[in-house]
Amino acid sequence: DPQRVSSGQMQAVDGAIDHLISAWSLHWLFPEPSVFLGYVELNRGRWAQAQRYYELSVLIYDATLRLTEEYHSLPELKESLRRLSAEAHMHLGVTAERQGDPSSAESFYKKSLAISPIAQTHFNLAVLFWNKDFGVVERELGQALRLEPGHREAAKYLAILHSKNK
């Protein structure tokens, strides 16, 4: 029965959320629980709740990055944290888009790219500009493919764009 499975899956997700929040309460400076909680809410279509969790993760990543400077952490650790912070900013862009705020989405995507270049962020920015500015679309899809040559969606939409221009 599909309803029963769906209900069972929902209970499992709710239980996972409880465990994530419990684990997070042991050490608030870990940003991963808020990222995971944001992801869960994003997949549930609860954009505003997802946004709140991603905002928390960004604040925690910022605090953690300040600590890496204070403690003169290894460059690899700093870069890893920057990448994770950039991903959280990208997800904030997705939540803004889903809530009908393309201006904030663009701002979050650009902030993400300023922190650390990620192919998916370039792709998301290209999608945001589809039917608005195909020059931006082409540039962003190209950047996505330079960073990740196997990014299928970027390659697909770049081919569609080029076929439209012929």
MDTraj code that builds the backbone (N, CA, C; nanometers):
import mdtraj as md
import numpy as np

residues = "ASP PRO GLN ARG VAL SER SER GLY GLN MET GLN ALA VAL ASP GLY ALA ILE ASP HIS LEU ILE SER ALA TRP SER LEU HIS TRP LEU PHE PRO GLU PRO SER VAL PHE LEU GLY TYR VAL GLU LEU ASN ARG GLY ARG TRP ALA GLN ALA GLN ARG TYR TYR GLU LEU SER VAL LEU ILE TYR ASP ALA THR LEU ARG LEU THR GLU GLU TYR HIS SER LEU PRO GLU LEU LYS GLU SER LEU ARG ARG LEU SER ALA GLU ALA HIS MET HIS LEU GLY VAL THR ALA GLU ARG GLN GLY ASP PRO SER SER ALA GLU SER PHE TYR LYS LYS SER LEU ALA ILE SER PRO ILE ALA GLN THR HIS PHE ASN LEU ALA VAL LEU PHE TRP ASN LYS ASP PHE GLY VAL VAL GLU ARG GLU LEU GLY GLN ALA LEU ARG LEU GLU PRO GLY HIS ARG GLU ALA ALA LYS TYR LEU ALA ILE LEU HIS SER LYS ASN LYS".split()
xyz = np.array([
    [0.0846, -0.1183, 0.0000],
    [0.0000, 0.0000, 0.0000],
    [0.0892, 0.1247, 0.0000],
    [0.0846, 0.2081, -0.1070],
    [0.1735, 0.3239, -0.1171],
    [0.1561, 0.4242, -0.0036],
    [0.0331, 0.4425, 0.0449],
    [0.0110, 0.5355, 0.1556],
    [0.0847, 0.4889, 0.2809],
    [0.0807, 0.3601, 0.3042],
    [0.1436, 0.3044, 0.4243],
    [0.2954, 0.3202, 0.4178],
    [0.3521, 0.2929, 0.3006],
    [0.4966, 0.3082, 0.2837],
    [0.5346, 0.4543, 0.3008],
    [0.4588, 0.5422, 0.2413],
    [0.4858, 0.6847, 0.2520],
    [0.4800, 0.7303, 0.3972],
    [0.3806, 0.6824, 0.4693],
    [0.3667, 0.7172, 0.6102],
    [0.4846, 0.6617, 0.6905],
    [0.5243, 0.5381, 0.6605],
    [0.6385, 0.4775, 0.7284],
    [0.7673, 0.5517, 0.6993],
    [0.7838, 0.5929, 0.5746],
    [0.9028, 0.6694, 0.5387],
    [0.9035, 0.8037, 0.6110],
    [0.7861, 0.8654, 0.6194],
    [0.7768, 0.9939, 0.6882],
    [0.8124, 0.9791, 0.8352],
    [0.7685, 0.8713, 0.8969],
    [0.8028, 0.8474, 1.0371],
    [0.9536, 0.8287, 1.0536],
    [1.0141, 0.7597, 0.9581],
    [1.1588, 0.7393, 0.9636],
    [1.2318, 0.8724, 0.9514],
    [1.1850, 0.9584, 0.8617],
    [1.2470, 1.0905, 0.8452],
    [1.2296, 1.1721, 0.9725],
    [1.1099, 1.1715, 1.0277],
    [1.0857, 1.2444, 1.1526],
    [1.1776, 1.1936, 1.2639],
    [1.1966, 1.0623, 1.2707],
    [1.2868, 1.0052, 1.3707],
    [1.4306, 1.0485, 1.3474],
    [1.4707, 1.0521, 1.2208],
    [1.6065, 1.0968, 1.1875],
    [1.6266, 1.2420, 1.2284],
    [1.5242, 1.3241, 1.2067],
    [1.5329, 1.4650, 1.2458],
    [1.5532, 1.4760, 1.3966],
    [1.4771, 1.3990, 1.4713],
    [1.4930, 1.4009, 1.6177],
    [1.6346, 1.3640, 1.6587],
    [1.6911, 1.2635, 1.5941],
    [1.8276, 1.2210, 1.6267],
    [1.9296, 1.3274, 1.5868],
    [1.9099, 1.3911, 1.4717],
    [2.0025, 1.4971, 1.4294],
    [2.0009, 1.6132, 1.5284],
    [1.8830, 1.6531, 1.5697],
    [1.8724, 1.7642, 1.6646],
    [1.9351, 1.7259, 1.7983],
    [1.9134, 1.6031, 1.8402],
    [1.9733, 1.5563, 1.9648],
    [2.1257, 1.5563, 1.9551],
    [2.1788, 1.5048, 1.8466],
    [2.3242, 1.5027, 1.8274],
    [2.3800, 1.6440, 1.8204],
    [2.3097, 1.7316, 1.7534],
    [2.3532, 1.8693, 1.7378],
    [2.3600, 1.9396, 1.8732],
    [2.2688, 1.9059, 1.9619],
    [2.2658, 1.9711, 2.0927],
    [2.3911, 1.9392, 2.1750],
    [2.4599, 1.8315, 2.1420],
    [2.5817, 1.7955, 2.2142],
    [2.6978, 1.8884, 2.1810],
    [2.6968, 1.9420, 2.0593],
    [2.8035, 2.0340, 2.0187],
    [2.7499, 2.1218, 1.9072],
    [2.7040, 2.2397, 1.9411],
    [2.6374, 2.3265, 1.8452],
    [2.7284, 2.3735, 1.7329],
    [2.8601, 2.3687, 1.7521],
    [2.9514, 2.4225, 1.6515],
    [2.9681, 2.3312, 1.5304],
    [2.9031, 2.2179, 1.5284],
    [2.9064, 2.1324, 1.4107],
    [2.7980, 2.1798, 1.3140],
    [2.8343, 2.2255, 1.1950],
    [2.7343, 2.2751, 1.1007],
    [2.6605, 2.1644, 1.0249],
    [2.7166, 2.0445, 1.0229],
    [2.6578, 1.9386, 0.9418],
    [2.5130, 1.9053, 0.9773],
    [2.4770, 1.8983, 1.1069],
    [2.3357, 1.8689, 1.1350],
    [2.2400, 1.9708, 1.0739],
    [2.2762, 2.0989, 1.0780],
    [2.1868, 2.1989, 1.0185],
    [2.1815, 2.1847, 0.8667],
    [2.2925, 2.1436, 0.8058],
    [2.2924, 2.1188, 0.6608],
    [2.2009, 2.0006, 0.6283],
    [2.2146, 1.8936, 0.7051],
    [2.1303, 1.7754, 0.6811],
    [1.9829, 1.8073, 0.7047],
    [1.9554, 1.8841, 0.8117],
    [1.8171, 1.9222, 0.8393],
    [1.7621, 2.0108, 0.7273],
    [1.8448, 2.1003, 0.6766],
    [1.8034, 2.1829, 0.5628],
    [1.7731, 2.0982, 0.4411],
    [1.8564, 1.9995, 0.4179],
    [1.8358, 1.9090, 0.3035],
    [1.7039, 1.8332, 0.3164],
    [1.6752, 1.7842, 0.4371],
    [1.5503, 1.7120, 0.4601],
    [1.4316, 1.8032, 0.4305],
    [1.4370, 1.9250, 0.4837],
    [1.3250, 2.0176, 0.4640],
    [1.3138, 2.0611, 0.3179],
    [1.4266, 2.0760, 0.2513],
    [1.4257, 2.1106, 0.1087],
    [1.3551, 2.0012, 0.0291],
    [1.3861, 1.8771, 0.0603],
    [1.3226, 1.7654, -0.0103],
    [1.1759, 1.7483, 0.0254],
    [1.1354, 1.8000, 0.1395],
    [0.9949, 1.7965, 0.1785],
    [0.9170, 1.9133, 0.1178],
    [0.9877, 2.0056, 0.0541],
    [0.9212, 2.1226, -0.0024],
    [0.8937, 2.2315, 0.0995],
    [0.9588, 2.2242, 0.2121],
    [0.9428, 2.3253, 0.3169],
    [1.0571, 2.4265, 0.3038],
    [1.0413, 2.5163, 0.2075],
    [1.1504, 2.6058, 0.1676],
    [1.1940, 2.6979, 0.2815],
    [1.0977, 2.7595, 0.3514],
    [1.1341, 2.8538, 0.4573],
    [1.2083, 2.7837, 0.5713],
    [1.1646, 2.6636, 0.6077],
    [1.2330, 2.5890, 0.7134],
    [1.3736, 2.5476, 0.6675],
    [1.3839, 2.5035, 0.5430],
    [1.5157, 2.4682, 0.4886],
    [1.6075, 2.5899, 0.4919],
    [1.5530, 2.7049, 0.4547],
    [1.6329, 2.8273, 0.4542],
    [1.6863, 2.8584, 0.5933],
    [1.6035, 2.8433, 0.6955],
    [1.6489, 2.8711, 0.8323],
    [1.7645, 2.7793, 0.8718],
    [1.7546, 2.6516, 0.8374],
    [1.8637, 2.5597, 0.8701],
    [1.9916, 2.5941, 0.7940],
    [1.9774, 2.6282, 0.6661],
    [2.0964, 2.6646, 0.5890],
    [2.1578, 2.7948, 0.6398],
    [2.0734, 2.8884, 0.6820],
    [2.1266, 3.0123, 0.7401],
    [2.2077, 2.9826, 0.8661],
    [2.1576, 2.8924, 0.9489],
    [2.2323, 2.8523, 1.0678],
    [2.3654, 2.7882, 1.0307],
    [2.3630, 2.7029, 0.9301],
    [2.4882, 2.6369, 0.8900],
    [2.5893, 2.7393, 0.8402],
    [2.5441, 2.8407, 0.7671],
    [2.6348, 2.9449, 0.7183],
    [2.6965, 3.0201, 0.8365],
    [2.6155, 3.0531, 0.9360],
    [2.6690, 3.1211, 1.0541],
    [2.7744, 3.0361, 1.1242],
    [2.7478, 2.9068, 1.1342],
    [2.8428, 2.8177, 1.2012],
    [2.9693, 2.8010, 1.1183],
    [2.9537, 2.7873, 0.9858],
    [3.0738, 2.7787, 0.9010],
    [3.1568, 2.9057, 0.9132],
    [3.0906, 3.0222, 0.9146],
    [3.1644, 3.1481, 0.9294],
    [3.2430, 3.1493, 1.0602],
    [3.1789, 3.1085, 1.1693],
    [3.2469, 3.1045, 1.2991],
    [3.3630, 3.0058, 1.2968],
    [3.3410, 2.8921, 1.2340],
    [3.4462, 2.7904, 1.2263],
    [3.5630, 2.8388, 1.1415],
    [3.5323, 2.9071, 1.0323],
    [3.6394, 2.9605, 0.9479],
    [3.7205, 3.0664, 1.0230],
    [3.6544, 3.1476, 1.1045],
    [3.7283, 3.2440, 1.1872],
    [3.8228, 3.1709, 1.2827],
    [3.7754, 3.0602, 1.3388],
    [3.8602, 2.9824, 1.4293],
    [3.9810, 2.9229, 1.3561],
    [3.9615, 2.8815, 1.2313],
    [4.0757, 2.8257, 1.1566],
    [4.1836, 2.9320, 1.1360],
    [4.1420, 3.0576, 1.1225],
    [4.2402, 3.1664, 1.1104],
    [4.3095, 3.1889, 1.2451],
    [4.2300, 3.1927, 1.3504],
    [4.2841, 3.2168, 1.4843],
    [4.3847, 3.1095, 1.5247],
    [4.3552, 2.9846, 1.4892],
    [4.4420, 2.8743, 1.5282],
    [4.5425, 2.8350, 1.4196],
    [4.5486, 2.9141, 1.3140],
    [4.6435, 2.8886, 1.2048],
    [4.6327, 2.7445, 1.1543],
    [4.5116, 2.7064, 1.1219],
    [4.4851, 2.5697, 1.0753],
    [4.5490, 2.5442, 0.9394],
    [4.5580, 2.4171, 0.9071],
    [4.6157, 2.3776, 0.7790],
    [4.5325, 2.4320, 0.6629],
    [4.5987, 2.4712, 0.5537],
    [4.5263, 2.5244, 0.4372],
    [4.4204, 2.4278, 0.3835],
    [4.4480, 2.2975, 0.3902],
    [4.3525, 2.1979, 0.3401],
    [4.2225, 2.2010, 0.4201],
    [4.2334, 2.2185, 0.5515],
    [4.1143, 2.2272, 0.6356],
    [4.0352, 2.3526, 0.6015],
    [4.1044, 2.4638, 0.5862],
    [4.0367, 2.5895, 0.5522],
    [3.9638, 2.5764, 0.4191],
    [4.0298, 2.5174, 0.3217],
    [3.9676, 2.5020, 0.1893],
    [3.8460, 2.4105, 0.1959],
    [3.8557, 2.3048, 0.2718],
    [3.7427, 2.2139, 0.2877],
    [3.6228, 2.2852, 0.3501],
    [3.6475, 2.3649, 0.4524],
    [3.5398, 2.4399, 0.5170],
    [3.4823, 2.5468, 0.4250],
    [3.5682, 2.6105, 0.3460],
    [3.5183, 2.7096, 0.2495],
    [3.4254, 2.6432, 0.1487],
    [3.4647, 2.5258, 0.1022],
    [3.3810, 2.4537, 0.0056],
    [3.2440, 2.4201, 0.0673],
    [3.2445, 2.3713, 0.1903],
    [3.1190, 2.3377, 0.2566],
    [3.0333, 2.4627, 0.2804],
    [3.0967, 2.5729, 0.3158],
    [3.0245, 2.6985, 0.3326],
    [2.9650, 2.7434, 0.1995],
    [3.0420, 2.7293, 0.0927],
    [2.9917, 2.7656, -0.0409],
    [2.8705, 2.6801, -0.0780],
    [2.8743, 2.5523, -0.0436],
    [2.7593, 2.4652, -0.0712],
    [2.6363, 2.5103, 0.0070],
    [2.6561, 2.5496, 0.1333],
    [2.5432, 2.5983, 0.2135],
    [2.4850, 2.7252, 0.1524],
    [2.5712, 2.8158, 0.1053],
    [2.5226, 2.9362, 0.0372],
    [2.4467, 2.9001, -0.0904],
    [2.4961, 2.8001, -0.1629],
    [2.4266, 2.7558, -0.2838],
    [2.2862, 2.7071, -0.2483],
    [2.2758, 2.6294, -0.1411],
    [2.1444, 2.5796, -0.0997],
    [2.0522, 2.6939, -0.0567],
    [2.1094, 2.7989, 0.0016],
    [2.0284, 2.9167, 0.0324],
    [1.9738, 2.9779, -0.0963],
    [2.0551, 2.9757, -0.2013],
    [2.0077, 3.0237, -0.3310],
    [1.8914, 2.9412, -0.3828],
    [1.9001, 2.8105, -0.3654],
    [1.7913, 2.7220, -0.4085],
    [1.6644, 2.7533, -0.3305],
    [1.6759, 2.7708, -0.1994],
    [1.5564, 2.7994, -0.1198],
    [1.4966, 2.9344, -0.1590],
    [1.5812, 3.0324, -0.1872],
    [1.5303, 3.1639, -0.2306],
    [1.4573, 3.1509, -0.3638],
    [1.5157, 3.0738, -0.4568],
    [1.4497, 3.0508, -0.5862],
    [1.3142, 2.9865, -0.5677],
    [1.3080, 2.8833, -0.4861],
    [1.1836, 2.8106, -0.4638],
    [1.0772, 2.8980, -0.3977],
    [1.1237, 2.9997, -0.3247],
    [1.0294, 3.0903, -0.2596],
    [0.9961, 3.2116, -0.3472],
    [1.0412, 3.2076, -0.4736],
    [1.0078, 3.3138, -0.5675],
    [1.0870, 3.4416, -0.5495],
    [1.2110, 3.4309, -0.5036],
    [1.2957, 3.5481, -0.4821],
    [1.4249, 3.5336, -0.5638],
    [1.4156, 3.5559, -0.6966],
    [1.5338, 3.5361, -0.7810],
    [1.6490, 3.6310, -0.7485],
    [1.6199, 3.7496, -0.7002],
    [1.7259, 3.8442, -0.6664],
    [1.8120, 3.7912, -0.5510],
    [1.7464, 3.7401, -0.4473],
    [1.8216, 3.6808, -0.3356],
    [1.8937, 3.5546, -0.3798],
    [1.8291, 3.4758, -0.4653],
    [1.8932, 3.3536, -0.5163],
    [2.0234, 3.3890, -0.5871],
    [2.0174, 3.4881, -0.6747],
    [2.1382, 3.5307, -0.7468],
    [2.2462, 3.5758, -0.6492],
    [2.2068, 3.6515, -0.5495],
    [2.3025, 3.7001, -0.4501],
    [2.3686, 3.5844, -0.3747],
    [2.2887, 3.4866, -0.3323],
    [2.3451, 3.3702, -0.2625],
    [2.4374, 3.2902, -0.3541],
    [2.3976, 3.2706, -0.4802],
    [2.4826, 3.1961, -0.5734],
    [2.6167, 3.2673, -0.5947],
    [2.6107, 3.3991, -0.6100],
    [2.7352, 3.4740, -0.6313],
    [2.8236, 3.4708, -0.5064],
    [2.7616, 3.4780, -0.3892],
    [2.8388, 3.4678, -0.2649],
    [2.9036, 3.3288, -0.2559],
    [2.8286, 3.2269, -0.2930],
    [2.8814, 3.0909, -0.2935],
    [3.0053, 3.0813, -0.3818],
    [2.9942, 3.1361, -0.5032],
    [3.1068, 3.1294, -0.5969],
    [3.2259, 3.2115, -0.5501],
    [3.2005, 3.3196, -0.4776],
    [3.3101, 3.4000, -0.4242],
    [3.3854, 3.3247, -0.3147],
    [3.3143, 3.2386, -0.2441],
    [3.3771, 3.1605, -0.1371],
    [3.4578, 3.0451, -0.1959],
    [3.3952, 2.9720, -0.2896],
    [3.4615, 2.8573, -0.3525],
    [3.3843, 2.8195, -0.4790],
    [3.4522, 2.8082, -0.5922],
    [3.3813, 2.7752, -0.7164],
    [3.3309, 2.6305, -0.7173],
    [3.2010, 2.6162, -0.7451],
    [3.1367, 2.4851, -0.7495],
    [3.0575, 2.4768, -0.8794],
    [3.0738, 2.3677, -0.9511],
    [3.0056, 2.3506, -1.0794],
    [2.8543, 2.3639, -1.0652],
    [2.7974, 2.3027, -0.9638],
    [2.6519, 2.3062, -0.9469],
    [2.6014, 2.4481, -0.9236],
    [2.6788, 2.5300, -0.8567],
    [2.6380, 2.6688, -0.8347],
    [2.6351, 2.7440, -0.9668],
    [2.7366, 2.7213, -1.0503],
    [2.7362, 2.7833, -1.1837],
    [2.6135, 2.7357, -1.2616],
    [2.5846, 2.6078, -1.2536],
    [2.4671, 2.5541, -1.3237],
    [2.3392, 2.6196, -1.2720],
    [2.3252, 2.6299, -1.1412],
    [2.2052, 2.6910, -1.0833],
    [2.1896, 2.8358, -1.1276],
    [2.3006, 2.9076, -1.1346],
    [2.2966, 3.0463, -1.1810],
    [2.2536, 3.0526, -1.3273],
    [2.3014, 2.9584, -1.4074],
    [2.2603, 2.9525, -1.5482],
    [2.1104, 2.9292, -1.5593],
    [2.0582, 2.8383, -1.4803],
    [1.9138, 2.8093, -1.4820],
    [1.8348, 2.9338, -1.4413],
    [1.8856, 3.0061, -1.3426],
    [1.8191, 3.1277, -1.2962],
    [1.8060, 3.2303, -1.4096],
    [1.9053, 3.2343, -1.4990],
    [1.9062, 3.3334, -1.6073],
    [1.8479, 3.2815, -1.7386],
    [1.8038, 3.1561, -1.7407],
    [1.7441, 3.1003, -1.8627],
    [1.6260, 3.1878, -1.9037],
    [1.6161, 3.2191, -2.0312],
    [1.5123, 3.3072, -2.0884],
    [1.5246, 3.4523, -2.0427],
    [1.6337, 3.4876, -1.9761],
    [1.6557, 3.6263, -1.9356],
    [1.7812, 3.6833, -1.9996],
    [1.8896, 3.6070, -1.9918],
    [2.0173, 3.6542, -2.0461],
    [2.0996, 3.5323, -2.0870],
    [2.0887, 3.4982, -2.2165],
    [2.1556, 3.3767, -2.2631],
    [2.3077, 3.3888, -2.2652],
    [2.3593, 3.5112, -2.2622],
    [2.5036, 3.5290, -2.2483],
    [2.5512, 3.4801, -2.1125],
    [2.4769, 3.5156, -2.0093],
    [2.5084, 3.4689, -1.8738],
    [2.4918, 3.3177, -1.8673],
    [2.3850, 3.2676, -1.9272],
    [2.3592, 3.1229, -1.9266],
    [2.4773, 3.0484, -1.9882],
    [2.5208, 3.0936, -2.1047],
    [2.6317, 3.0260, -2.1732],
    [2.7599, 3.0317, -2.0910],
    [2.7882, 3.1484, -2.0343],
    [2.9097, 3.1632, -1.9530],
    [2.9057, 3.0710, -1.8306],
    [2.7922, 3.0673, -1.7611],
    [2.7822, 2.9870, -1.6391],
    [2.7851, 2.8371, -1.6689],
    [2.7191, 2.7960, -1.7761],
    [2.7250, 2.6540, -1.8136],
    [2.8672, 2.6150, -1.8520],
    [2.9353, 2.7045, -1.9226],
    [3.0754, 2.6791, -1.9573],
    [3.1633, 2.6659, -1.8347],
    [3.1403, 2.7542, -1.7360],
    [3.2174, 2.7462, -1.6108],
    [3.1892, 2.6157, -1.5374],
    [3.0632, 2.5755, -1.5351],
    [3.0271, 2.4493, -1.4695],
    [3.1027, 2.3331, -1.5341],
    [3.1074, 2.3338, -1.6660],
    [3.1757, 2.2241, -1.7367],
    [3.3274, 2.2308, -1.7215],
    [3.3834, 2.3497, -1.7066],
    [3.5278, 2.3595, -1.6822],
    [3.5628, 2.2998, -1.5455],
    [3.4762, 2.3259, -1.4479],
    [3.5021, 2.2727, -1.3135],
    [3.4720, 2.1236, -1.3024],
    [3.3697, 2.0810, -1.3755],
    [3.3264, 1.9414, -1.3697],
    [3.2862, 1.8965, -1.5105],
    [3.3825, 1.8503, -1.5893],
    [3.3548, 1.8144, -1.7292],
    [3.2433, 1.7106, -1.7466],
    [3.2162, 1.6322, -1.6452],
    [3.1126, 1.5300, -1.6552],
    [2.9754, 1.5765, -1.6074],
    [2.9566, 1.7047, -1.5863],
    [2.8276, 1.7575, -1.5387],
    [2.7262, 1.7451, -1.6520],
    [2.6454, 1.6403, -1.6461],
    [2.5529, 1.6062, -1.7554],
    [2.4509, 1.7153, -1.7849],
    [2.3908, 1.7691, -1.6810],
    [2.2867, 1.8707, -1.7011],
    [2.3448, 1.9953, -1.7668],
    [2.4636, 2.0368, -1.7245],
    [2.5269, 2.1545, -1.7855],
    [2.5546, 2.1284, -1.9331],
    [2.6064, 2.0101, -1.9639],
    [2.6331, 1.9759, -2.1045],
    [2.5040, 1.9719, -2.1851],
    [2.4004, 1.9142, -2.1283],
    [2.2704, 1.9037, -2.1955],
    [2.2144, 2.0423, -2.2282],
    [2.2135, 2.1312, -2.1288],
    [2.1551, 2.2638, -2.1514],
    [2.2439, 2.3524, -2.2377],
    [2.3732, 2.3320, -2.2334],
    [2.4602, 2.4067, -2.3240],
    [2.4346, 2.3635, -2.4679],
    [2.4142, 2.2347, -2.4904],
    [2.3804, 2.1847, -2.6247],
    [2.2455, 2.2408, -2.6701],
    [2.1484, 2.2467, -2.5805],
    [2.0176, 2.3045, -2.6149],
    [2.0340, 2.4523, -2.6507],
    [2.1122, 2.5225, -2.5717],
    [2.1365, 2.6652, -2.5985],
    [2.2013, 2.6846, -2.7342],
    [2.3039, 2.6034, -2.7636],
    [2.3724, 2.6170, -2.8923],
    [2.2800, 2.5813, -3.0082],
    [2.1930, 2.4844, -2.9895],
    [2.0988, 2.4485, -3.0989],
    [1.9964, 2.5584, -3.1208],
    [1.9619, 2.6341, -3.0172],
    [1.8692, 2.7458, -3.0309],
    [1.9325, 2.8612, -3.1081],
    [2.0634, 2.8744, -3.0928],
    [2.1354, 2.9868, -3.1544],
    [2.1709, 2.9619, -3.3006],
    [2.1435, 2.8415, -3.3502],
    [2.1777, 2.8117, -3.4898],
    [2.0659, 2.8472, -3.5819],
])
top = md.Topology()
chain = top.add_chain()
for i, resn in enumerate(residues, 1):
    res = top.add_residue(resn, chain, resSeq=i)
    for name in ("N", "CA", "C"):
        top.add_atom(name, md.element.get_by_symbol(name[0]), res)
traj = md.Trajectory(xyz[None], top)
